Amino acid sequence: MKCVVTGAAGFIGSHLCEELLRRGDEVVGVDAFIDYYDPAVKRRNLAGLDGRPGFQFHSLDLRTDPLDDVLAGTEVVFHVAAQAGLVKSWTDFDGYWTCNVQATQRLLEAVRRTAPGLRRLLYVSTSSVYGRFGNGDETLPTRPISPYGVTKLAGEHLCQAYADAHDLPLVVLRYFSVYGPRQRPDMGYHRFIQAALLGRPVDVYGDGQQVRGNTYVADCVAATLAAVNALPGEIYNVGGGETASVWDILHRLEELAGAPIPFRQEPARPGDQRYTLADTGKLRRHLGWEPCTTLQQGLRAQWDWQKSELAHGSPTA
């Protein structure tokens, strides 16, 4: 199966590429190395992919570069690329709009022109489309409270419009709080673990009672691959099922550290979700997917990875 993965050098995209190659698929990775965070981190993510049989990589910007040759003959497109994160979306709306909406439109145009044998187009969305309380199934109203969430929901609508007009076999996946090795350095668990390893205080925004349903990256990838067999037009929540507040996570990390972790409280961030927990019943019923990694197992894996990266002076540290 020939697959194109956008955002292939990112946290989730690199894991997805590795699993596709392990299964024997042909993988074409695309990434623009946008400096939302250090591009050296993304290049490090590609270290396990470079030179592997069946893998091609193209450093391309979906917003501006020609895409037809890359997409020609593709059977499955995994559109993972996005400008992610809540905080910067308030100050860099142009960046989020162009990366999450305009880039998606250019990709859709290229797909409909060049991939007549397309089996599935998987658009990776986010629980942020639900807004402050993302607790329920896929029928929950979409009420994003951050510019990031607004642009990701706009991307969903754009994909659905193209699917309707051009008969594209679209499936939408709404990811909930993915964590694990290679997590982006701006994300909460990465910041918490890094501060703990370096003996620095952890920044806690707001009252620390924000609750997240957590999804380990390998479980997220397994759900994404299962969705290749979903019926076109479906939308699925992707979540691991275990919730934890900020304080819960810090207590778990203190167990891993074997010592208290100092913290300092900062004002709440605008657009931050209060409570999220994916109802994944539909994904389980339709595709037989089940998360396999407990929160404690996943945090241990991410802790060990970050500790190793720090010891080796990696740019991901």
Secondary structure, DSSP 4 states (H G I P E B T S, - for coil): -EEEEETTTSHHHHHHHHHHHHTT-EEEEEE---TTS-HHHHHHHGGGTTT-TTEEEEE--TTTS--HHHHTT-SEEEE------SGGGGT-HHHHHIIIIIHHHHHHHHHHHH-TT--EEEEEEEGGGG-SEEEE-TTS-----SHHHHHHHHHHHHHHHHHHHH---EEEEEE--EESTT--TTSHHHHHHHHHHHT-PEEEETTS--EEEEEEHHHHHHHHHHGGGSPTT-EEEE--SEEEEHHHHHHHHHHHHTS---EEEEPPPTT--SEEEE--HHHHHHH-------HHHHHHHHHHHHHHHHHTT-TT-
